[in-house]
Amino acid sequence: MSFENLKLIEPILRALKTEGYTTPTPIQEQSIPIILQQRDLLGCAQTGTGKTAAFAIPILQLLYNDRLQHKEQKTIKALILTPTRELAIQIGESFTAYGKHTGLKQIVVFGGVSQNPQADAIRRGVDILVATPGRLLDLMQQRIVHLDHIKMLVLDEADRMLDMGFVNDVKKIIAKVPAKRQTLFFSATMPKEIQTLADTILTRPEKVEVTPVSSTADTIQQELFYVEKNDKRALLNHILKDKEIKTALVFTRTKHGADKVVKDLVKVGITAEAIHGNKSQNARQRALTNFKNRTTRVLIATDIAARGIDIDELTHVINYELPNVPETYVHRIGRTGRAGASGIALSFCDSEELPFLKDIHKLIAKQIPVNEEHPYPMSPQSMVAKSEAAKSAGGGGRGGAPKRGRGYGNKDRGRAGSGGSGMSGARSGGNRGRRD
């Protein structure tokens, strides 16, 4: 299957060729024909599967053909709602890249920056609006944005919208969109609340599900490190001594924790920056740009700030702290091993995090292999004993330890599909549609 087989118009095919895209990913191959038939769509796919191109390409084609027929003025005809600034910017970049030869105009609006340039661009006329819910509602209330002519509505990362408390804002926005429209709904997971929302806004949708809900990609080599909480900093430094790790995205649960990890890494001469909600938009974009061009080797992020980060050839994701929501683990490690490429996900676990680990294992329906070949190992038995002691002392905690898995020191090294070895075994592969 090639993009030519999907009956795409020449201006878009030319743009895709420029971007180096030759073969659609499964979500693109299945979704694009449905959207071109102007059907509602419910897409359930992991992050990194190419969702952005799956909806951006057919939206551009439908709007382009519509303009040829009707020669309408530039009113907003497609609205894409997304939870974070980073993801909004990235979606905007995708529309710009794929639509460079169509003459269609798009604008991205989000909070944290002055609204004036965004408002001026909207007044000049745009076809496609990519927005975060809060800023869009502000602009609607000021009567700068009008949604009367919307023909296509996209909700992207709907589960994250729910996590971030945007559902009521989304409902207010949908109430202002014409009832007669095409709606596309994408979510990495499908909890009951998200399914209920989908049922209320979609009309006889086609469903596309390219991977099992909440599964982890087979191309990602996962490893677990049992370690004392106070040894995590030293373990991270030890892992990053491997110069083969060109880039690493490190996750913490809190903004303060992210800043602390940056400070610790910089002290030992490792270039690192943090990206989280307390940073200004300019600082976040600068950190992301530095990471993409490898000026910065390590990017430390909180979960909300990281949604939408798309780095080609990102080989390593490191969970410095395990997430307390198991689905978040799937989102995190999905930043590597994208669109068929391979990747490595390393997770640190101290005794307080055993309950989180138990929930993750239950969700992904497998045990993460344990690596004990590092200077700061704790045995599973020690971890459980410490956790039980904390409970007895009133410190809370629950759960047990998984069976011991394989470390780097055996024949299964570098099995993420790259043919490499150890922590540096992952490499990128394939010119596929993976801007998402």
C-alpha positions in Angstrom: 0.0 0.0 0.0 1.3 3.5 -0.9 -0.3 6.9 -0.5 -1.1 6.9 -4.2 -3.4 3.9 -3.6 -5.5 6.1 -1.2 -6.8 8.3 -4.0 -5.1 11.4 -2.7 -4.9 14.5 -4.9 -1.7 15.6 -6.5 -0.9 18.7 -4.3 -1.0 16.5 -1.2 1.0 13.6 -2.8 3.6 16.1 -3.8 3.8 17.4 -0.2 4.0 13.9 1.2 6.9 13.1 -1.2 8.7 16.2 0.0 8.3 15.0 3.6 9.7 11.6 2.7 6.5 9.7 3.3 6.0 6.7 1.1 4.0 4.1 3.0 0.9 4.9 5.2 0.8 3.5 8.7 -2.1 1.2 9.6 -4.2 4.0 11.2 -3.6 6.1 8.1 -4.4 3.3 5.7 -7.7 2.5 7.4 -8.8 6.1 8.4 -8.1 8.1 5.3 -10.6 6.3 3.0 -13.4 6.5 5.7 -12.8 10.2 6.2 -12.8 10.9 2.5 -16.2 9.3 2.4 -17.3 11.9 4.9 -18.1 9.4 7.5 -17.8 9.9 11.3 -14.8 8.0 12.7 -13.9 6.7 16.2 -10.2 6.0 16.2 -8.5 4.1 19.1 -4.8 4.0 18.6 -1.6 4.4 20.6 0.4 7.5 20.5 3.0 7.3 17.7 0.9 5.5 15.2 0.5 8.4 12.9 -2.9 9.8 13.9 -2.2 13.4 12.9 -1.6 12.5 9.3 -4.6 10.1 9.4 -7.0 13.0 9.9 -5.0 16.0 8.5 -4.5 14.6 5.0 -8.1 13.8 4.3 -9.3 17.0 5.9 -7.0 19.0 3.6 -8.3 17.1 0.5 -12.0 17.5 1.4 -11.6 21.3 2.0 -9.5 21.7 -1.1 -12.1 20.0 -3.3 -14.9 21.9 -1.5 -13.2 25.2 -2.3 -12.8 24.3 -6.0 -16.6 23.8 -6.2 -17.8 26.7 -4.1 -15.1 29.3 -4.0 -16.2 30.2 -0.4 -14.5 33.0 1.6 -12.1 32.0 4.3 -14.3 31.0 7.1 -13.3 28.3 9.7 -14.5 25.0 8.2 -12.4 22.5 10.2 -11.8 22.7 14.0 -9.2 20.4 15.7 -9.4 20.4 19.5 -6.4 19.1 21.4 -5.4 19.2 25.1 -1.9 20.7 25.1 0.0 23.6 23.5 2.8 21.3 22.3 0.4 19.0 20.5 -1.5 21.9 19.0 1.7 23.4 17.6 2.7 20.0 16.2 -0.6 19.4 14.6 -0.4 22.9 13.0 3.0 22.0 11.6 1.6 18.9 10.1 -1.2 20.8 8.4 1.3 23.3 7.1 3.6 20.5 5.7 0.8 18.4 4.1 -1.1 21.4 2.8 1.7 23.5 1.5 0.4 23.2 -2.1 -3.3 23.5 -1.4 -3.6 27.2 -0.7 -5.6 26.5 2.5 -4.8 28.6 5.6 -4.6 27.3 9.1 -3.9 28.9 12.5 -3.0 27.4 15.9 -4.4 29.0 19.1 -3.4 28.2 22.7 -3.0 30.0 26.0 0.1 31.2 27.8 0.9 33.8 25.0 -0.6 37.0 23.8 -3.8 36.4 21.9 -3.3 39.4 19.6 -1.4 37.6 16.8 -3.8 34.7 16.9 -6.8 37.0 16.8 -5.4 39.0 13.9 -4.8 35.9 11.8 -8.3 34.7 12.5 -9.7 38.0 11.3 -7.7 37.8 8.1 -9.5 34.5 7.4 -8.5 30.8 8.0 -9.9 27.5 6.8 -8.5 25.3 9.6 -8.3 26.1 13.3 -6.2 24.0 15.7 -7.0 25.0 19.3 -6.7 24.1 23.0 -10.1 24.4 24.7 -9.4 27.2 27.1 -8.0 29.8 24.7 -10.7 28.8 22.1 -13.5 29.5 24.6 -11.9 32.9 25.4 -11.8 33.9 21.8 -15.4 32.7 21.3 -16.6 34.7 24.2 -14.9 37.8 22.8 -16.7 37.0 19.5 -13.4 36.8 17.7 -14.0 33.1 16.7 -17.3 32.0 15.2 -18.0 28.3 14.5 -21.1 28.7 12.4 -19.4 27.3 9.3 -17.7 24.3 10.8 -18.0 21.2 8.5 -15.4 19.0 10.2 -14.7 18.6 14.0 -11.7 16.6 15.4 -11.2 15.7 19.0 -7.7 14.5 19.4 -6.2 12.8 22.5 -9.7 12.7 24.0 -8.6 10.6 27.0 -6.0 13.3 27.9 -8.8 16.0 27.6 -10.6 14.0 30.3 -7.5 13.7 32.5 -6.9 17.4 32.3 -10.5 18.4 33.2 -11.4 19.8 29.7 -14.5 17.8 29.1 -16.9 20.6 30.2 -15.1 23.1 28.0 -15.2 20.7 25.1 -19.0 20.2 25.5 -19.5 24.0 25.5 -17.5 24.3 22.3 -19.4 21.4 20.6 -22.7 23.1 21.5 -21.7 26.0 19.2 -20.7 23.8 16.3 -23.4 23.0 13.6 -25.1 19.7 14.3 -24.7 18.8 10.6 -20.9 18.1 10.4 -18.4 15.3 10.1 -16.8 14.4 13.5 -13.5 12.5 14.0 -12.8 11.2 17.5 -9.3 9.9 18.5 -8.2 8.5 21.8 -5.4 6.2 22.9 -7.5 4.6 25.6 -11.3 4.2 25.8 -12.5 4.4 29.4 -16.2 4.5 30.0 -16.3 8.3 30.2 -14.6 8.7 26.9 -16.9 6.1 25.3 -19.9 8.0 26.6 -18.6 11.3 25.2 -18.0 9.6 21.8 -21.5 8.2 21.8 -23.0 11.6 22.3 -21.2 13.4 19.5 -20.7 10.8 16.8 -23.3 9.7 14.2 -23.0 6.0 13.1 -19.2 6.1 13.2 -16.8 3.7 11.6 -14.4 2.4 14.2 -10.7 2.0 13.6 -8.6 0.2 16.2 -5.0 -0.5 15.1 -3.8 -2.0 18.4 -5.4 -3.4 21.5 -6.5 -0.8 24.0 -3.7 0.1 26.4 -1.2 -2.2 24.9 2.5 -1.4 24.5 4.2 -1.6 21.1 6.2 -4.8 20.4 9.0 -2.7 18.9 9.7 -1.2 22.4 12.2 -3.1 24.6 11.0 -2.5 28.2 13.2 -2.9 31.2 12.7 -2.4 34.9 15.2 -1.3 37.5 14.5 -1.9 41.2 16.3 0.8 43.1 16.2 2.8 46.3 14.6 6.2 45.9 17.7 8.0 47.0 19.8 6.1 44.4 17.7 7.1 41.4 19.9 10.1 40.6 23.1 8.0 40.6 21.4 5.3 38.5 20.3 7.8 35.9 23.9 9.3 35.7 25.2 5.7 35.4 22.9 4.9 32.5 23.6 8.2 30.7 27.4 7.5 30.7 26.6 5.3 27.7 27.5 7.7 24.9 25.4 5.6 22.5 22.3 7.1 24.1 22.1 10.2 21.9 18.8 11.4 23.2 16.7 10.5 26.2 13.3 11.7 27.3 13.0 11.4 31.1 9.7 11.5 32.9 8.9 12.7 36.4 5.6 12.9 38.2 6.0 16.5 39.3 7.3 19.8 38.0 9.5 20.3 41.0 10.9 16.8 40.4 11.7 17.6 36.7 13.6 20.8 37.7 15.6 18.8 40.3 16.6 16.2 37.8 17.8 18.9 35.4 19.9 20.5 38.1 21.5 17.1 39.1 22.3 16.2 35.4 23.8 19.6 34.7 26.1 19.3 37.7 27.7 16.2 36.2 28.1 17.8 32.8 25.0 16.3 31.0 23.1 18.9 28.9 19.5 18.8 30.1 16.3 21.0 30.1 12.9 20.6 31.6 9.5 21.1 30.0 6.4 21.5 32.2 3.4 23.7 32.9 5.3 26.3 35.0 7.6 27.1 32.1 6.6 29.9 29.7 5.5 28.9 26.3 8.7 30.3 24.8 10.9 28.4 27.2 9.0 25.2 26.5 9.4 25.6 22.7 13.1 26.5 23.1 13.7 23.4 25.2 11.8 21.2 22.7 13.7 22.7 19.7 17.1 22.2 21.5 16.2 18.6 22.1 15.1 18.0 18.5 18.3 19.3 17.1 20.3 17.5 19.8 21.8 20.7 21.4 20.2 19.3 24.5 20.8 15.6 25.1 18.2 14.9 27.8 14.7 16.4 28.1 12.9 16.0 31.4 9.1 16.2 31.2 5.9 15.9 33.1 3.2 13.9 31.5 0.9 16.7 30.5 3.7 18.8 29.0 5.0 15.8 27.1 1.8 14.8 25.2 2.5 15.7 21.6 6.3 15.6 21.8 7.3 14.0 18.4 11.0 13.4 18.1 12.3 11.4 15.1 14.9 8.7 16.1 14.2 9.1 19.9 15.8 5.9 21.1 15.2 6.0 24.9 12.4 6.9 27.3 13.3 6.7 31.0 10.7 6.6 33.7 12.6 8.2 36.6 9.4 7.9 38.5 6.6 5.5 37.6 3.2 7.1 36.9 0.4 6.6 39.3 -2.1 6.1 36.4 -1.2 2.9 34.5 -2.4 4.2 31.1 0.1 7.0 31.4 2.9 4.4 31.2 1.7 3.3 27.8 1.6 7.0 26.7 5.1 7.7 28.0 6.9 4.8 26.4 5.1 5.4 23.2 7.2 8.4 22.6 9.8 6.0 21.3 9.4 3.0 19.0 7.1 5.2 16.8 5.5 4.1 13.6 7.4 0.8 13.3 10.8 2.1 14.6 12.4 0.4 17.6 13.0 1.9 21.0 14.0 1.3 24.6 12.0 2.2 27.7 13.7 2.0 31.1 11.7 2.3 34.3 13.0 2.9 37.8 10.9 1.5 40.7 11.4 2.1 44.4 9.4 0.4 47.2 6.8 3.2 47.3 6.0 2.7 43.6 5.3 -1.1 43.8 1.5 -0.4 43.7 1.9 1.6 40.5 4.0 -1.2 39.0 1.4 -3.8 39.9 -1.3 -1.7 38.1 0.9 -1.3 35.0 1.6 -5.0 34.8 -2.1 -5.6 35.0 -2.9 -3.1 32.3 -0.3 -4.3 29.8 -0.9 -7.9 30.7 2.8 -8.8 30.9 5.7 -8.5 33.3 8.4 -6.0 32.5 11.8 -7.7 32.5 14.0 -6.8 35.4 17.6 -5.6 35.0 19.9 -6.2 37.9 23.1 -5.4 36.1 23.7 -2.0 37.6 25.5 -0.6 40.6 22.3 0.0 42.8 20.2 -3.1 42.6 17.5 -4.1 45.0 16.0 -7.6 45.0 12.2 -7.9 44.5 12.1 -9.5 47.9 13.8 -6.5 49.5 11.4 -4.2 47.7 8.4 -6.0 49.0 9.7 -6.2 52.5 10.4 -2.5 52.6 6.9 -1.8 51.2 5.3 -4.0 53.8 7.4 -2.3 56.6 6.2 1.1 55.4 2.6 -0.1 55.5 3.1 -1.4 59.0 4.5 1.9 60.0 1.5 3.7 58.5 3.3 4.7 55.3 0.7 3.1 53.0 1.5 1.1 49.9 0.3 -2.2 48.5 1.2 -4.7 45.8 3.9 -7.2 45.2 6.9 -7.6 42.9 6.9 -9.2 39.5 9.0 -12.2 38.5 12.5 -11.4 37.6 13.1 -10.7 33.9 16.1 -10.6 31.6 18.8 -8.0 31.9 21.3 -6.7 29.4 23.8 -9.5 30.1 22.3 -12.3 28.1 21.6 -13.4 24.6 18.4 -11.3 24.4 20.2 -8.0 24.5 19.1 -5.4 22.0 16.0 -7.3 21.0 13.9 -4.2 20.1 14.3 -5.0 16.5 17.4 -2.9 15.8 20.1 -5.5 15.8 22.0 -3.5 18.3 22.9 -4.4 21.9 22.5 -3.1 25.4 21.0 0.2 26.2 21.9 1.6 22.8 20.2 -1.1 20.7 17.3 1.0 19.3 17.4 2.7 15.9 14.9 4.5 13.8 13.5 2.8 10.7 11.4 3.5 7.6 10.0 6.6 5.9 6.5 6.2 7.2 3.9 8.8 8.0 5.0 9.3 11.6 4.8 13.1 12.2 2.3 12.2 15.0 
